[in-house]
Amino acid sequence: MIFFAKYYVCSMTQDELYMRRCLDLAVLGAGTVSPNPMVGAVIVCENKIIGEGYTSPYGGPHAEVNAVRHVLETFGEERALVMFRSSTIYVSLEPCAHQGKTPPCADMLVRYNFFRVIVGCLDPFPKVNGLGLKKIADAGIQTQVGVLEQECLFMNRRFFTRIQQQRPYVILKWAETSDGFFAPAEPGQQWISNAASKQLVHKWRAEEDAVLVGTSTAMLDNPSLTVRLWKGRNPKRILIDRDLVVPDDAALFDGMAETIVFNAKRADWQGKRKYIALENFALYLPQNILYQLYLMDVQSIIIEGGAKTLQQFIDAGVWDEARVFQSKARWTTGVASPRLSARARSSSKVGNDTLSFYFRDTY
Ligand SMILES: NC(=O)c1ccc[n+]([C@@H]2O[C@H](COP(=O)([O-])OP(=O)(O)OC[C@H]3O[C@@H](n4cnc5c(N)ncnc54)[C@H](OP(=O)(O)O)[C@@H]3O)[C@@H](O)[C@H]2O)c1
């Protein structure tokens, strides 16, 4: 394995190595930058990294600004201004061209007169979409796009899904026994995965904007859906409860995070609870829920069950990724796991559990 890793690094070009570093930085923004994309930037002068940065929490400076500030702070303004003129800046996503919560990054790169700007992939956001790179190229700066492009697209699959499909990126998550059971035959809770898997799920929650469960799961498992075994912010909690049967003292209503209840009866606010009434629960429920969440700038969601709820999202074709833990336990009877017609792209061990990742298509 060590040999393989070494070979892999050696076979990368210099540009790919620096873009790899951008991706390592970008991921540090997970769970804080949404609905912005996760971006990393590296500034290289005479073959040395002189500054790096990644996107600050939403509303804060973008990766390029943080990398530039890093150089200014390290070398002082006078020296930094000279260095920028012979530097290449690598950015995992095209620099923005528009005024948003912060000024356009493309203008800043032009102002500092960089020698080269190398970008992992274009930004499909309509106000950018090639315009950032055009501004830079029009100013006479060398540009290149497409270094580690697939990896850069994958890094921002949540952002691209929201922009291009007008819905959050959907991650399905469940645990099953080695013989494919999801829940006991008699209604109730029986834990399947191990403690390490549980902690990993809390980390995942900290990285996504929302987490959803169905009525029976809320009633039988009484989940909190928080990140208490990890650090980070709790995601929005989403509950499907058509007839509002989940009691007031349920953990989902403990005030630890915002909870949105999709139901057929009520549309109002109560503290951190928001009730959204849907007219028709029988038609396009997953699509309607996702559209409402899209309007709230929710960029990603984990569907944590139960089986009926997960299967509805699968059958509606609105899922992007599935993360399935399989334990060694054999139950021989019970509620069957959701049916997914996709092959695992990768599998690894989390203690005794096997964790498999599935992807619907694009990524
Ligand atoms: N293995 C795992 O990873 C995992 C994860 C979570 C839960 N679980 C287990 O799974 C079991 C619960 O799963 P489940 O499949 O029975 O329940 P579920 O998916 O949590 O909830 C299903 C219920 O939610 C309501 N609902 C969902 N979609 C609806 C729609 N389109 N229209 C109207 N109502 C809708 C319905 O309630 P009504 O029928 O009352 O209308 C439906 O019966 C529990 O035993 C729990 O412990 C296992």
The ligand as a Tripos MOL2 file, in Angstrom:
@<TRIPOS>MOLECULE
LIG
   48    52     1     0     0
SMALL
NO_CHARGES

@<TRIPOS>ATOM
      1 N1        -31.1940   -0.0940    9.7860 N.am      1 LIG1
      2 C1        -31.2200    1.2110    9.7450 C.2       1 LIG1
      3 O1        -30.2880    1.8620    9.2900 O.2       1 LIG1
      4 C2        -32.4420    1.9310   10.2550 C.ar      1 LIG1
      5 C3        -32.5480    3.3360   10.1340 C.ar      1 LIG1
      6 C4        -33.7040    3.9650   10.5700 C.ar      1 LIG1
      7 C5        -34.7290    3.1950   11.0830 C.ar      1 LIG1
      8 N2        -34.5890    1.8530   11.2040 N.ar      1 LIG1
      9 C6        -35.6870    1.0250   11.7040 C.3       1 LIG1
     10 O2        -36.6830    1.0560   10.6970 O.3       1 LIG1
     11 C7        -37.9570    0.9020   11.3110 C.3       1 LIG1
     12 C8        -38.8530    2.0090   10.7890 C.3       1 LIG1
     13 O3        -38.8420    1.9460    9.3940 O.3       1 LIG1
     14 P1        -40.1710    2.0890    8.5500 P.3       1 LIG1
     15 O4        -39.8290    1.7840    7.1280 O.co2     1 LIG1
     16 O5        -41.2220    1.3010    9.2070 O.co2     1 LIG1
     17 O6        -40.5570    3.6030    8.7960 O.3       1 LIG1
     18 P2        -40.1750    5.0730    8.2850 P.3       1 LIG1
     19 O7        -39.6940    5.0650    6.8810 O.co2     1 LIG1
     20 O8        -39.3570    5.7280    9.3280 O.co2     1 LIG1
     21 O9        -41.6000    5.7340    8.3540 O.3       1 LIG1
     22 C9        -42.5870    5.2410    7.4800 C.3       1 LIG1
     23 C10       -43.8420    5.9710    7.8090 C.3       1 LIG1
     24 O10       -43.6460    7.3480    7.6030 O.3       1 LIG1
     25 C11       -44.7970    7.8960    7.0390 C.3       1 LIG1
     26 N3        -44.5010    8.2520    5.6550 N.ar      1 LIG1
     27 C12       -43.3480    8.1440    5.0010 C.ar      1 LIG1
     28 N4        -43.5100    8.5210    3.7300 N.ar      1 LIG1
     29 C13       -44.7830    8.8560    3.5930 C.ar      1 LIG1
     30 C14       -45.5580    9.2840    2.5050 C.ar      1 LIG1
     31 N5        -45.0470    9.4300    1.2760 N.pl3     1 LIG1
     32 N6        -46.8370    9.5310    2.6950 N.ar      1 LIG1
     33 C15       -47.3750    9.3650    3.8900 C.ar      1 LIG1
     34 N7        -46.6900    8.9350    4.9510 N.ar      1 LIG1
     35 C16       -45.4110    8.6920    4.8000 C.ar      1 LIG1
     36 C17       -45.8240    6.7580    7.0500 C.3       1 LIG1
     37 O11       -46.4790    6.8260    8.2870 O.3       1 LIG1
     38 P3        -47.9910    6.2960    8.4170 P.3       1 LIG1
     39 O12       -47.9990    4.9090    7.8920 O.co2     1 LIG1
     40 O13       -48.2800    6.3980    9.8870 O.co2     1 LIG1
     41 O14       -48.8060    7.2230    7.6140 O.co2     1 LIG1
     42 C18       -44.9800    5.5370    6.9530 C.3       1 LIG1
     43 O15       -45.5350    4.3610    7.4610 O.3       1 LIG1
     44 C19       -37.7260    0.9590   12.7900 C.3       1 LIG1
     45 O16       -37.7360   -0.3580   13.2910 O.3       1 LIG1
     46 C20       -36.3540    1.5370   12.9360 C.3       1 LIG1
     47 O17       -35.6950    1.0710   14.1050 O.3       1 LIG1
     48 C21       -33.4840    1.1980   10.7880 C.ar      1 LIG1
@<TRIPOS>BOND
     1     1     2 1
     2     2     3 2
     3     2     4 1
     4     4     5 ar
     5     4    48 ar
     6     5     6 ar
     7     6     7 ar
     8     7     8 ar
     9     8     9 1
    10     8    48 ar
    11     9    10 1
    12     9    46 1
    13    10    11 1
    14    11    12 1
    15    11    44 1
    16    12    13 1
    17    13    14 1
    18    14    15 2
    19    14    16 1
    20    14    17 1
    21    17    18 1
    22    18    19 2
    23    18    20 1
    24    18    21 1
    25    21    22 1
    26    22    23 1
    27    23    24 1
    28    23    42 1
    29    24    25 1
    30    25    26 1
    31    25    36 1
    32    26    27 ar
    33    26    35 ar
    34    27    28 ar
    35    28    29 ar
    36    29    30 ar
    37    29    35 ar
    38    30    31 1
    39    30    32 ar
    40    32    33 ar
    41    33    34 ar
    42    34    35 ar
    43    36    37 1
    44    36    42 1
    45    37    38 1
    46    38    39 2
    47    38    40 1
    48    38    41 1
    49    42    43 1
    50    44    45 1
    51    44    46 1
    52    46    47 1
@<TRIPOS>SUBSTRUCTURE
     1 LIG1         1 GROUP 0 **** ****
